[in-house]
Amino acid sequence: MLRMQKSSPLVLVALMLAIFCLPLSFAFTIDSYYSEAWVLPNGDLAVYEDMVFTLEQQYSEGYRSIRAEDYGSDLGNLVLHGAKLNGNAVSAHTQVNGEAAEIVWERTTTGKNKVELNYTLKNVAESFDDFARVCYEHYGANWAVSARSFESVMHLPESTRGTEVHFEVYSGKVGEAYAEGTSIVIGIDNVPSGNYVGGCYLFNNSAISASKHVEGSALQILEDERESYGSHDLDSGAPITPVCCCPVALVLLAFCIYLVHNYKAPPNLPENILPPSTENPAAVSVLLRATYDEKEILAATILELINKGVLDIMELEKAGETSQEIKRERTILFLKKRPETLKKYENAVLDMIFAEGEKEVDLDALSERWKKISKKSEAKESVIPTKMEEFSKEIKAIIKRRGLETYQNSSMGKLGHVVGIGFFALFFSCALADSVVPLLESLGQMLAGGQPLEAYLSAFGLFGALILSPIAAYLYLRPSPPKGMEEEYGQWDSFRRAVNASSLKEEPPSGALIWGEILVYATALGIAKKVEKHLSELDTFLASRIRKMERVRESSFVLYGSALGVRNLSKYGNRSGFSSSSSGGWSSHGGGGFSGGHSGGGGFR
């Protein structure tokens, strides 16, 4: 037994290397995987899948396998309506292979392969005594390679709007799930091979006419599975002595000393509320904060145009109903002139707001109209996506021309390091949570047993690691002037300190007529909070929101473990679709009929 414990690290390393190298043996990758399904009135499930592959070689055919539970082990229940390869129709057929059914498309090409499948799974819905239930595997575990991004959308019948709905997502890797109207959206980045993504959806029986009738409560089955699979206690093994934390604490201490010794402090100049130059606001934000907020730069650009006399602004306000506070009701922008000297990003903002030759725009009304657009296909009819992308690209180009791109990327890389190590430390701490009391008790036992040195070392290791970790993170992320820009950094830092000490935080957007460039830069630096509040409708125009229309928000770090608390839809993601008694959850330890070893997937041959 002792030999097994000693060799287990080598076995673990070998296993990790094998897992890392496994994808290299396959000549294709899954760049994105999108699945959309509709529950039909007769209990069938209409499915559309959009899969993007990169093939290093040409294959005779590609296939998408479907588990027996989804097509009922009857190929007649799988109806293929069509298949496309890179936008062109391609010959395809269905067949049975073992227990799974396959949709086979009969042509592939080297490079990008955008495969679109349209098919129907018949008699999927089941009618229980309390709810109708649809359980369906959105993504099979038998894909040989990982998928960089996965998103599925399950559309429930419109009659479920405002009613009680419950859903559970089943996946070892946890991503994001939420309700959007009467649809359930699931998104995961970097789905590993062997990971299935399934979903069970409970809704009112009256929404469909299912041919399958099952006695019992679908909700009770779901609740029992949530209790059984929703959490899992890990055996942390033998208690670890606190002495093992000493190397960590010593490394952190040495790292802190190194950071303090090598830190280049900016020049400490007297506060000066006048901007030291006419630098671009986005460049100033990157110079001082190593990053910029697109929303803040967009607001600063509008203030800059007001300051130049290009725009005029009128804010309609009303008194609060329960207090004397004056609340903004509407924001109206007027286009006064359009000189040829405007910069590219300024013209992009004007084109975005004042489309079709308009001279007066209610910003709130424009935002409300844009909020109703949820898909890129609908967004193409508006100039907002194109102009917002132009704005975003021009701002990035300005940062690059100023020589700040490397500085920004370096700082973002540091943040990624801290977040990554932080997640690792968090999970490591969770694994040791049950050992905290025994660890503290062991300190007392060491002192009582005549082992003061070991007790002091243990205390230093345990508490030193806890105290030095946030200090090291702060020192590591603390901004320092870019090389060669120390004087410029000091001047803008003195401006920032002066603005922070002023009342500019309470100035509305119309204050640009008085404060001019001062308020513009304060907005770009995130200091002008009232401007940000009054122009909050700009959030809907951001390029990041436009990119989300076809896929779930990108996430650098995804979590493995039990459910992440999407239980209460009245608090998270309800989007006015279902009643407040609805619920959603995520099980990463099985359940729902997805963990029996039978799964779909696909590949090429």
N, C-alpha and C positions, 0 to 999 in steps of 0.2 A: 504493500500500500504506500509505503514511504517512497519507493522508487517511482511509482506512478505520479505522485505529487511533485517530485523533483523534475520529472520529464514533461509534465503538463505544459509549462511555458514554451518548450520547444515544439510540442505538438500544436499549441495555439498559434505560434508564429508560422509554422508550416501551413496550417489551415488558412490563416489570413493571406499568406502569399498565394496559395492555390485559388482562393476566392478572387484575389486581385487580378491574377493572370488568366482566369477562366475566360473573360470576355475577349481576350486577345486571340483565342482559338476560333472565334466566329467572325465571318466576313461580312457582318452587317451590324448596324446600330439602329436603335429606335430613338429618333430625335424628338418626336412628340406623339402622343396618343390621346385622341379625343373621342369620347363616346357619348352619344345623345340618344335617349330612349323616351318613348311616349306610351303611357298606359292607355289602351284603346277601350272604348265602351264595352266591347265583348270579352274583355279580359286578356286579349292578346297584347304583345309588347312589340311595338315598331322600333327598330334600332337603326341608327346611322353611326358609322364609325369612320373617323378620319385619322389614318395612321401614316406618319412620315418616317421612312426608313432611308438610310444611306447604305448602299450595297457596294462592296469592293469588287464583286464579280457578278456576272449574270447567272441567274438560276432558271431552271425549267419552269418552276411555278412557286408561288407563295401560298400560304394557307393560314387561316384563322380557325382554331379549334374551339368548340363549344362543349362544355361539360354536359353529361347526360341529364343532370337535374334540370337544366335550363330548356332542353328541347324534348324532355320526357321520353328519351330513348326511342323516339319515333321520328324518323327523318321527315315524315310528312308534316311535322310541326315546325320545321325550319323552311321558311319560304324566302328564297333569294329573289330580290327585285332588280338587282343590278350591281355592277362593280365598275370602278374607274381606276385607271392608272395615269397619274399626272394629268388629270382632267379629261382623259379620253376613255370611252367605253372599252372594256376588255372582256374577253370570254371568261366565264366563271361558272362553276357548278358546285353542288353540294354532294357530300359522300359521308359514309360512316367509316371511321378508323378506330377499331377497338370499341371502347364505350363512348368515345367522343364523336361528335359530328364535325365536319370540316367544310368551310367555304374556301374553295380553291380558285385563285385567279391564275390564268394560264400564260401570263407573260410578265417578265421583270426586265429591268434595265440597270446598267451600272450607274452608280451615283444616286441621285435623289429619286425616291419612289414614293409618291404621294398616293396612297391607296384609300379609296372611298368605297365602303360597303353599305348597301341598303338591304335590310332583311327584316322579317317578322318572325317572332317566336310565338306560336299559338298556345292558348290555354295555359298561360303562365300564372295568372291571378288565381288566388284561392279565397273563398268566402267562408270566414269563421262566424261564430255566433255574434261577435262584437265588431269586428273589422274585416275588411278585405285586405289581403296581404300579397305583396309581390316581392319575391326574393330572386335576385339576379346577380350573376357574376359579371361585373363591368370589365375586369382585367384579369386574365388568367395567370396562374403561377408557372405555366410551362413555357413561357418565353425564355429563350436561352441567354438573353442579354438584358441589361437594365434599360429602363426608359427614362430619358432625361426629364420629361415632364408628362404628367397624366392629368386629365380632367374628364369628369363625367357629369352629365346633367340628366336627371331623371324628372320628366314632366308628369305630374299627377293630373287627373282630370280637373277641369276648371271648377266643377261642382265641389271640390274639396276646399275651395277658398273660404276662409272663415270657420272651417270645421276643425275637429281634433285630428291631428296627424302625428304619427310617431315613426321615427326611422332609426336605424342602426347601421353604421358602417363597419365593415369587418376588413381589417388590414393590419398586418404586422408592423408596417411602417405608417406612422401617423402623419397626416398632413392637415388639410383644412376642409371643413364641411359646414355648409350653411344653407338656409332656405332663401330662395329668391322668388317671391310671389308664390306660385303653386309648384315650384321646381326645387329640387335638392341638388346642390352643386358640391362636388367632391374634387379636391385637387391635391396632388402629391408631386413633389419634385424628386428626381433621381430614384425611381422605383427599382429596387434590386431584383435580379432574377430570382424566381421562387416565391415572390410576394404576390398574393392574390388580393384583389380589391372587390369585395362584394357588398351588397346593400339589401336590406329588408325594409319595406315601406308598408306601413299600416294606415288605412284611410277608410272613410265611411263606405259601407256595403252598397249604399244606394248609388254610388258613383259609377258602378259597372254592373254588368250582368254576367257573372262568372259561372262557368259550367262545373267548376270544382267546388264542392261543399265539404267543409271539415268541421266536425263537432269540437267545441271547446273555445277557449279564449285566446286569440292571437296576442293580445296585450299581455296576458299572464305569461305566455311562453316567452315573449320578449323580455319581460321583467325578470323572469327566472334566469334567463341567459345573461342578462346584465349583471345579476348578482353573482352568477357562477364564473363569468369570463371577464367582467369589467375590471377586476383588480387581481393581482397575483403577488403573493408574498414571496420574496426571494430569500433563500437561505444564505446569510452572509458568512457562514462558516465560523471558525474559531475567532475569538476577539483578537484584534490586532493591537499590540502594545503601542502606546503613544510615542515611544522612542522612534518609531519608523517615520514620524513626521519631522524629525530633526533635519534630515537632508533637505527636505522641501523648504523648511524655514531658513536654513543656511543659504540655500540657493536664492531664495527670495530676498534675504538680507543683502547678499552680495550684489544682486541685480539692482536693488534700490540704491546702494552706494555707487554703483557704476553709473546709473541714470543721473543721480544728483551731481556727480563729479563731471560728467560730460554735457550737462545741460547748458545751453547758451541762452542766457536771459536776454530778452529784448531791451533796447535802450529805454530807460524810465524817464520819459519826457513829461513836462507839465501838461495838465489837461488843457485841451483846446477844442472848443466846440465847432470851429470852422474846419471844413474838410481840407486836408493838406494838398489835394490835387483834384483833377477831374477824372480820376480813374473810373473804369466801369464798375458799377455796384457789385456785379457777380464776382469780379476779380478781387475786390476788396473783401468780400465774404470769404473767398477761398484763402486769401492772404492771412486773415485773422483767425479763421475757424477751420481751415483746411477742407472746407466743403461749402456748398450753398444749397439753399432750399428753393426749388423751382417756383413754388407758390410765392415766396417772399420776393424773388427776383421779378416775377410777373407783376406783383403789386407795386414794386419799386419802379418798374418801367412805366406803369400808368401814372404814378406820381411825377415821374420825370417828364412825361408828355404834358401833364397839367402845368408843371413849372415852366415849360417852354412855351406855353400858350397854345399848344396844339389841341388840347382837350380842356373842357370845362366840366365841373362836377356839381351835381345838386343832390343832397342827401335829405330825403323826406323823413322826418322824425315824428314820434308821438310820445306822450307821457305814458309811463307804465301804469298798469291797472291797479297794482297794489303798492306802489311806491312813487316817489317823486323823480325817479330815474327817467332820463330821456332815452328812449330806445329807437334805433334806426329801423325804418320801415322799408324804404326803397333807396337804391342808388341809381342815379341817371347820369349818363355820360353824354357830352355834346362834342361833336367834331367841329372845331372852329376853322382849322386850316390844315394843310398837308404839305409842308415845304419839302423840296427835293433833297434837302440836306439830312433828312432822317436816316438813321442807321437801319440795317436790315432787320434786326430783331424788333425795332420799334414799328417798322412797317408791317411786320408779321402780326403784331398785337392789334394794330389798327384794322388790318384785313380780317382778323378773326372776330373782332367785336362789331365793326361797321361793315357788314356784308351788304352787297347789292346797293351800294351808294347811299346807305342810311347816314343821317347826320345826328340822330338822337336815338339812344339805346337805353332801355331799362335793363340794367345788368342782372337784376334779380329775375326778371321774366325770361331773359335769355338763358340764365342758368337753369330755371325750371324746365324750359323746353329741352335743354340738352340732357338733363337728368333722366328724361323719359326714354332716351335712346340707350339701349342695352347691348346692341350687337354692332360689330364693325360694318356689316352689310347695310345697316340703317345709317350709320355714321358717315358713310361715303357720300351721302346726299348733302352733307354740311361741309363748310370750309374749315370748321374748327380743328379737326384732326390734322389736316395738312399744314395749316398755319401754326398750330401748336408744335408740331414736329420741326417746322422751320425755325421757330423761336428757340426750341431746345437745342437744335444743332448749332445755331449761331452762338448761343451762350457758351456751349462747349468749345466752339472754335475760338472764341475770345479768350477763354481760360488757357487754351493751348498756345495761342499767339503770345500771351503774356508770360509763358514759360512756367505756368503754375500747375500744369497737368500732372507732371511727375510728383510734385509735392502733394497734390490732392490724392493721387493713387496710393502714395506711400502711407499717408495718414489713414486712408480707408483700409489699407492692408493691415495696419496696426490694430485698428478697431476689430477687424475680422479675427486677428490672432487672439485678442482679449475675449471676444465673445465665444470663440471656439473653445479656448481653455476654460472659460467660465462655465460653459455647458458641461464639459467633461468633469470639472470640479463639482458641479451641482449633482450630477448623477452619481459620482463617487461618494459624495456626502450622503446622498439618499441611501446608498447601499450600506453605509456605516451608521445610519441613524439609530438602529437598534443597539449599537455598540457604544453609544455615547456614555450612558450611565455606567456600564462596566469599565470603560476607560477611566472615568473620573474616580471610580472606586479603587481602581488599580493604583492611582497616584497615592491615595491614602495608605494602601497596603504597602507600598514601597517605603514610605516614610516610617510606618510602624515597624517594618521589617528590617530597618537599618540600611536602607538603600537610598540615601538622600541624593547622591549624584544622579542615579538613574531617574529619580522622581523629578529633579530639577530639569534634567535634559528632556524628559517627557513633557513637562509643563511648557518648556520653551518651544519644543516641536509642535505641540498641539495648539497652544494659544498664539505662538509666534506666526504660524502659518495662517491662522485666521485673521490676525491683525495686519500682517505684512501683505497679504494678497490684494486688498483694495488699495493700499498705499502704492504697491508696485504698479497696479493698473493705472492709477492716477498719474504717476510719474512717467509711465510709458506713453500715455496718450496726451500728456501735457504739450500743447503746441509750442513750437519754437520757430523763430523766423527762418524763412527759406534762405539758403546760402546766397549772399550777395544782395539781399533785400532787407537787411537788418534795420537800416535807417528808415526806410519806407514803412516797415512793420511798426517801428516805434512811433512814428507820426500818426498812423492810423489807429494804433492802440490808444494813444492819448485822446484822439477824437472819440473813440468808443467809450472810454471812461467818462469823458465829459458828458456825452449823451446819456449814459446810464444814470448819471447824477442829476439830470435835468427832468423836466416835466413832459418831454417829448413822447413818453409812453402813452399819454392820454390825448395826444393830438389825433383828430380824425383825418381822413384823406384830404379833405378840403384845406387842411393846414399846410399843404404844399405851396399854396399861394403866398403864405407868410414865411415859412421856414425854408422853402426852396430845396436846394440840394441836401441840406442837413437832414430833412425828413426822408428824402430818398435813400440816403445811405443808412439811416437808422432803420428803415424798413428792410433793406437788404440784409442787415445784420440781425434781424429778428428782434429788435428792441422796441419798435413802434407797435405795441400790442393792440392799440385801438384801431390802427389802420388794418392790421391783420384781421381783426374781428369784423370791421365794417366791410371789408372786401372778401369775406369768407366764401362768397359764391364763386370765387375764382378756383376753388378746389375742384369743381366739376370739370374744368377745362384742362387739367394737367395731363401731360402726355402719359404719365404712369397709369391714370385711370383708363385712357383709351387702349393701352396695351392689355389691360385686364379684361377687356370685353370678350376676348377669345380664349383666355386662359386664366387660371387662378393665380393670385399674387405669388411672385417668385419668393422663395425663402432660402437663404443660405444655409440654414440649419433646421433640420426636421427632427422630430423627437420619436424615439422608440419607447414603448411602454404602454401603460393602460390609458383609459379614455382621458381626453384633454378638456372635459367639461363643456361639451356642446349639448348637455342634457336639456337645458331650459331654453326653448326657442323664444320665449317671451322676453328673454334678456339678451339673446345672441342670435342675430341673423334672421329674425322673424319676417322682416320686410313686408309687413301687413298681409302676409299670405294665409297663415293658419291661425287658429285660435290660440290664446295664451296657455291653454292646458296641454298644448302639443309638446313633444319632447324629441330630442335627437341625441344620439350617443355614438361612441367610437369604441369598438372592441378590438384589441390587438392580440388577444389570446385565444381566438377561436369563437365558435358559435355560429348560429344562423345557417348551419348546414354547409359551411364553406371549408371546414377544416377536416374533412373526412379522407383527404388524400386524392380526391378526384377534382381536377381543375382543367380549365381551358388554357389557351395560349396561342401559339402559332410559330411560324418560322418560314424558312425557304429550303427548297431541295431541288 
